Amino acid sequence: RGMAYPNQNEMLYVVIDTTKPDLGLAVDMNHNGEILAQCTIAELWIDPNSVVLEYQTDTELKWNAIPVEFKPGSIPGLYAGEKTWQPDVAVRNVMVRLTAADRAGNKSEITRMY
């Protein structure tokens, strides 16, 4: 805790963050072939622009981004998101990846295969 410059009346807080975001990801596929991803992020200083949900199929090697909205939970720093989508092609196997970083640049990644 220190004094902000040039306004000596404002307090300056410095946060040292060395912890990566804690990510959770559950993936399922329904009888119609739609993929359901349930995601959680635990991070007080999340960089919302860094959060990416992607999938890769057994027929296509490139990662495809899926837009998902994360909503804050009742606990500060806890966010949850859910997305259901239909892949462009019929698939037997799919990998889903969630990546996120905090404002200090600490990055986490989690991948699930279905």
N, C-alpha and C positions, 0 to 999 in steps of 0.2 A: 504494500500500500504506500503510495507516495503522492506528491503534488503534481498536478498537470501543469504544463507550461503552454501558453503564457498566462492562463487564468489560475492564479494561486489558490482560488477558493474551490476549485473542482478537485475531487479525489480521482486518482488514477489507479486502476486495478490491473495487475498483470496476471494472466493465467498461463501456467506452464502445463501443457497437455502432452503426455507421452503415451497415452493409451489409445489403442485402435478402437473403432466402433465395434460393438458386439452385435453380430448379425444372426438372424434366424430365418430359415427358409424351409417350407414344406411344400412338396409338389405332388399332385395327383392328376389322374386323367379319368374323365367320365366315360360312359358308354357311347357317347357321340364323338369321342376323340378330342374333346375340348380339354385343354390343360388348365389346371387351377393352381396358382401359386399364392401362398400366404407368407408374407414377409414381416419381419420385425427388425427394428434398429434401436439399439440402446446407446445413446451418445448425447451428452449435453451440448456439445459444440458442433453439431452436424453441419456439413456444407450441403445444402439441399441440391445444388447444381451437380454434385458429384454422384448422386444416387442413380444407379442404372440397373434395370432388370432386363436380362437378355436370355434368349434360348438358341439352342443349336440342335438340329435333328440328325438322325442317322443317315439321311439322304443329302444333307447340305452341310458343308463344313463352316460356313460363315455364321457369325453370331448376329442375331436379329434382335434389335431393341424393342422392348414392350413398354409403352407408357403406363405408369402406375402412380397413383396419388397416395402419399403417406400422410396419415392424420396423427396428430399428437394424442398420446394416451393420457390417462389420469395421473401418471407419474411423470415429473419433468424429465425430459431427455428420452422418453420412450415413444416410438412411432410405429404404426402398423399400417400395412397396405395389403390389398388383395386384388388379384387380377385373374380373369378367365378369358382365354382366347382359343381360337381355332388355328392351328398351323396351316400354312399355305398348301402343304402337301400331306398325303397320308404318311404317318410315321409309326414305327414300332417302339423306337427309343428316342428320348429327348433329354437333353441336359439343360438345366436352367441355372443361371448365375446371377447373383446379386452382389454388386460392389458399391461401396460407400466410403467417403473420407470425411474427416472432421476439418475444421478451419485451420488446424495446425499442420494438416497434410498427412496425418496418420490414416492409412488406407487398409480396408478389410475386404475380403472376397469370400463368398461361400457358393459352392456348386452342389447341385443335387441332380441325380439321374433317375429318370423314370422309364 
